[in-house]
Amino acid sequence: MKIGVFCSGGDAPGMNACIRAIVRTAVGAGHEVVGIMRGYQGILDEEFYFTHNLEGKMLMRSVSGISMLGGTLLHSSRCPEFETEAGMRRAAENLEKHGFDAIIPIGGNGTLAGAHEFRKFWGGKIVGCPGTIDNDLNGTDYTIGFHTAVQTAVEAIDKLRDTAHSHDRMFIVELMGRHCGYITLYTAIAAGCEIACIPEAPLAVEDIIEKLENLKRAGKESIIMVVAEGYLEGVMALQEKLTAAKCPFPSRVIVLGHLLRGGSPVGDDRILATMLGHHAVNAILSGETDKMAGVRCDLPMLFPLEDVIKDHRVVPVEMVELLEAVSK
């Protein structure tokens, strides 16, 4: 069997570990793996990964030592053309021309939604892996890259805390996550932030001001507030509203942005990525298709892509309550 693997959309720490597991599992079972460069665009452009000796197949040694590397060996991109019927038909023709039997896309909601739609145009097997820092996909407990993104955010906030304390200041820190508050909420708990603004549990400006005033009266001299990027009108608008409402702390805005996507993946992401890449290959060899390899209670499982992409995953209310309890 000839299996294609590629990364699409935003990169996430751990993608390389997933690629490694896919190659080692498939090649070890006697099958062929071809790396497709730059996601769906690479299928349309017929751009494949070549080893140092110009070998088109990915070999065991092709992926040696890549688990600790951030980014993706295969590069990534977004491909508007693939979203069209003509683009999908051309992609199917290219895969058939090169003799592919299956593909394993690694990416987030857009990547897996494209994979689900693509099954209408191509008869090969498709099993995806959840590669996104946002942790917003249904089914799986965690997505590849989430743990590293939280760790990166926590390390940055630990440093900001020093300056905030030195200047009796509030830092308003915007974190990635699109319309999902997972990164922001988990970072707030791990870094001991006083306030977290997430789409799933929006706070009115008056409520934020009341909490800040209570903290000030309790002797708090500095504040770290974390805000999800999809929160209301944005972090700058939120700062303006807080200032207009006589915020008791002088504030500065920090946008961590794409910093959260980079860096060497933490151990949890390497293990998760390896587990899911291995599981995706075995699922394909067992005849599965239109599925995503995910994890539930530390065990690898398969989830229908239709259910995975239906809507973004919502943070558990218990975690919101936990932050409220420990940040008073």
C-alpha positions as a printed Julia matrix, in Angstrom:
328×3 Matrix{Float64}:
   0.0    0.0     0.0
   1.2    3.52   -0.84
   0.34   6.06    1.87
   0.73   9.82    1.53
   1.27  11.99    4.61
   1.09  15.78    4.76
   0.53  18.71    7.12
  -2.0   21.43    6.37
  -3.04  24.71    7.96
  -1.23  26.13   10.96
   1.8   24.21   12.18
   1.82  22.64   15.64
   4.66  21.28   17.81
   4.6   17.5    17.53
   3.77  17.24   13.84
   7.23  15.84   13.15
   6.8   13.19   15.83
   3.54  12.2    14.15
   5.22  11.98   10.73
   7.95   9.82   12.26
   5.42   7.41   13.77
   3.51   7.14   10.49
   6.65   6.35    8.51
   8.1    3.9    11.03
   4.78   2.07   11.48
   3.93   1.8     7.78
   7.4    0.98    6.49
   7.9   -1.51    9.31
   4.73  -3.29    8.13
   6.03  -3.47    4.55
   4.23  -0.48    3.07
   5.39   2.66    1.29
   5.1    6.22    2.61
   5.48   9.35    0.49
   5.68  12.77    2.09
   3.55  15.4     0.35
   4.94  18.9     0.69
   2.86  21.92    1.75
  -0.42  20.18    2.39
  -3.21  20.06   -0.14
  -1.26  22.51   -2.3
   1.42  19.85   -2.65
  -1.11  17.37   -4.01
  -2.18  19.88   -6.65
   1.43  20.8    -7.48
   2.63  17.16   -7.32
   5.35  18.23   -4.9
   6.78  15.37   -2.87
   9.46  14.99   -0.21
  12.78  13.61   -1.42
  15.49  12.16    0.81
  19.14  13.16    0.53
  19.7   10.47   -2.12
  16.7   11.68   -4.15
  14.62   8.73   -3.02
  10.92   9.61   -3.35
   9.83   7.28   -0.56
  10.27   8.18    3.1
  12.51   5.6     4.75
  13.08   4.65    8.38
  16.14   6.87    8.49
  14.33   9.75    6.74
  12.6   10.57   10.01
  15.44   9.84   12.41
  15.86  12.51   15.08
  12.91  14.7    14.09
  10.62  14.14   17.09
  12.2   16.96   19.07
  11.91  19.5    16.24
   9.16  22.11   16.07
   7.39  23.01   12.84
   7.02  20.33   10.18
   9.54  18.58    7.97
   6.94  18.55    5.18
   6.08  22.26    5.51
   2.48  23.42    5.55
   0.16  25.85    3.8
  -3.45  26.78    3.23
  -4.91  25.98   -0.19
  -8.01  27.91   -1.33
  -8.04  26.02   -4.64
  -8.6   22.72   -2.84
 -11.81  24.14   -1.38
 -13.35  24.13   -4.87
 -14.82  21.14   -6.68
 -12.38  21.61   -9.56
  -9.46  21.62   -7.13
 -10.6   18.43   -5.42
 -11.1   16.67   -8.75
  -7.6   17.63   -9.84
  -6.19  16.47   -6.5
  -7.94  13.11   -6.93
  -6.51  12.75  -10.45
  -3.0   13.47   -9.17
  -3.24  10.94   -6.35
  -4.51   8.31   -8.76
  -1.77   9.13  -11.27
   0.91   8.56   -8.63
  -0.7    5.39   -7.31
  -1.66   6.49   -3.81
  -3.92   4.14   -1.87
  -4.38   6.28    1.24
  -3.56   9.65    2.77
  -3.03  10.81    6.35
  -3.59  14.57    6.69
  -2.28  16.16    9.89
  -4.03  19.38   10.81
  -6.98  21.12   12.4
 -10.64  21.72   11.62
 -10.11  23.1     8.11
  -7.73  20.3     7.16
 -10.06  17.56    8.38
 -13.15  19.22    6.93
 -11.37  19.22    3.57
 -10.48  15.55    4.02
 -14.1   14.67    4.8
 -15.33  16.46    1.67
 -12.55  14.98   -0.46
 -13.87  11.44    0.03
 -16.61  12.33   -2.49
 -13.99  12.74   -5.22
 -11.38  10.11   -4.37
 -11.8    6.46   -3.45
  -8.66   5.99   -1.36
  -8.53   5.61    2.42
  -8.39   8.78    4.54
  -7.53   8.83    8.25
  -6.46  12.15    9.74
  -4.48  13.17   12.82
  -5.42  16.23   14.93
  -2.51  18.64   14.56
  -3.51  22.01   16.01
  -2.57  23.95   19.14
  -6.19  25.06   19.6
  -7.5   21.77   21.09
 -10.84  22.6    19.47
 -11.65  19.29   17.72
 -14.48  17.09   18.94
 -13.77  13.53   19.99
 -10.15  13.66   21.08
  -9.23  14.78   24.59
  -6.16  16.61   23.26
  -4.76  17.71   19.92
  -1.1   17.58   18.89
   0.62  20.82   19.91
  -1.79  21.96   22.62
   0.39  21.0    25.59
   3.43  22.76   24.11
   1.44  25.91   23.35
   0.25  26.08   26.95
   3.8   25.55   28.23
   5.12  28.31   25.95
   2.41  30.7    27.16
   3.09  29.86   30.81
   6.82  30.51   30.43
   6.13  33.89   28.79
   3.65  34.89   31.49
   6.05  33.88   34.25
   8.46  36.45   32.82
   5.77  39.1    32.39
   4.8   38.6    36.03
   8.16  40.03   37.11
   7.61  43.27   35.22
   3.97  43.5    36.25
   4.96  43.24   39.9
   7.82  45.72   39.53
   5.52  48.39   38.07
   2.22  47.65   39.87
   0.75  46.99   36.47
  -1.76  44.78   34.72
  -0.72  42.9    31.59
  -3.5   41.9    29.2
  -2.1   38.93   27.27
  -3.79  37.7    24.1
  -3.35  34.01   23.3
  -4.21  32.05   20.16
  -7.09  29.58   19.97
  -9.44  31.02   17.36
 -12.96  30.67   18.76
 -11.96  28.23   21.49
 -10.74  29.13   24.98
  -8.75  25.99   25.81
  -5.25  27.52   25.57
  -6.31  30.61   27.49
  -8.1   28.74   30.27
  -5.39  26.13   30.82
  -2.69  28.81   30.73
  -4.57  30.89   33.28
  -4.76  27.96   35.69
  -1.13  26.88   35.17
   0.33  30.4    35.38
  -1.86  31.6    38.25
  -3.53  34.36   36.23
  -6.2   36.4    37.97
  -8.65  36.7    35.03
  -9.3   34.73   31.84
 -11.56  36.01   29.09
 -12.77  33.21   26.83
 -15.59  33.01   24.27
 -17.33  30.18   26.15
 -17.7   32.22   29.37
 -17.63  35.92   28.43
 -17.23  38.51   31.17
 -18.86  41.92   30.98
 -16.54  44.9    31.4
 -18.37  45.82   34.61
 -17.73  42.34   36.03
 -14.03  42.56   35.19
 -13.77  46.0    36.81
 -15.55  44.74   39.93
 -13.16  41.81   40.23
 -10.12  44.05   39.7
 -11.34  46.46   42.4
 -11.85  43.56   44.8
  -8.33  42.31   44.1
  -6.94  45.82   44.62
  -8.69  46.11   47.98
  -7.33  42.7    48.94
  -3.79  44.06   48.47
  -3.07  42.8    44.96
  -0.41  44.99   43.36
  -0.23  43.47   39.87
  -2.51  41.48   37.57
  -2.17  39.1    34.65
  -5.28  38.83   32.48
  -5.28  36.35   29.6
  -7.64  36.81   26.66
  -8.5   34.38   23.86
  -7.96  35.87   20.4
 -11.6   35.23   19.44
 -12.91  37.12   22.45
 -15.47  39.83   21.59
 -13.96  42.68   19.52
 -10.34  41.91   20.37
  -7.81  42.64   23.06
  -7.17  46.27   22.12
 -10.88  47.09   22.24
 -11.11  45.36   25.61
  -8.26  47.47   27.0
  -9.95  50.66   25.79
 -13.21  49.69   27.46
 -11.48  48.84   30.72
  -9.6   52.14   30.7
 -12.83  54.05   30.01
 -14.46  52.21   32.93
 -11.69  53.48   35.27
  -9.65  50.28   35.56
  -7.81  50.37   38.95
  -4.56  49.14   37.36
  -2.5   50.74   34.57
  -2.41  48.21   31.73
  -0.27  47.06   28.82
  -1.26  44.68   26.02
   0.92  41.77   24.89
  -0.05  39.58   21.92
   1.87  36.3    22.0
   0.4   35.21   18.67
   2.37  32.75   16.55
   5.0   32.35   19.26
   2.71  29.64   20.65
   3.07  27.5    17.53
   6.84  27.23   17.68
   9.44  25.46   19.73
  10.4   21.92   20.59
   7.34  19.87   21.57
   7.0   18.86   25.2
   7.0   15.19   26.12
   3.2   14.9    26.25
   2.89  16.14   22.66
   5.61  13.79   21.43
   3.88  10.82   23.03
   0.43  11.87   21.78
   1.7   12.47   18.24
   3.5    9.13   18.16
   0.44   7.29   19.45
  -1.91   8.91   16.94
   0.39   8.5    13.92
   0.79   4.81   14.75
  -2.96   4.4    15.24
  -3.79   6.18   11.96
  -1.62   3.78    9.95
  -3.1    0.72   11.64
  -6.59   2.06   11.01
  -5.88   2.41    7.28
  -4.38  -1.08    7.13
  -7.57  -2.35    8.79
  -9.71  -0.75    6.05
 -10.93   2.33    7.94
 -11.58   5.63    6.17
 -13.17   9.04    6.77
 -11.95   8.93   10.37
  -9.64  10.81   12.72
  -7.23   9.15   15.12
  -7.75  10.72   18.53
  -7.25   9.92   22.19
  -9.82   9.37   24.92
  -8.73   8.65   28.49
  -5.16   8.03   27.26
  -6.28   5.38   24.76
  -6.13   5.84   20.97
  -9.53   5.75   19.27
 -11.12   6.53   15.91
 -13.75   9.21   15.43
 -15.86   9.86   12.29
 -14.67  13.04   10.58
 -18.28  14.16   10.24
 -18.56  14.33   14.04
 -15.09  15.8    14.55
 -15.73  18.87   12.38
 -19.36  19.47   13.33
 -18.53  22.3    15.71
 -15.56  23.38   17.79
 -15.07  21.76   21.17
 -16.15  23.77   24.22
 -14.09  23.99   27.38
 -15.53  22.06   30.36
 -17.43  24.23   32.8
 -15.58  22.5    35.66
 -12.31  24.08   34.5
 -13.91  27.53   34.37
 -15.17  27.02   37.92
 -11.71  25.86   39.0
 -10.1   29.07   37.74
 -12.75  31.16   39.48
 -12.16  29.33   42.75
  -8.35  29.65   42.78
  -8.02  33.19   41.38
  -9.96  35.01   44.11
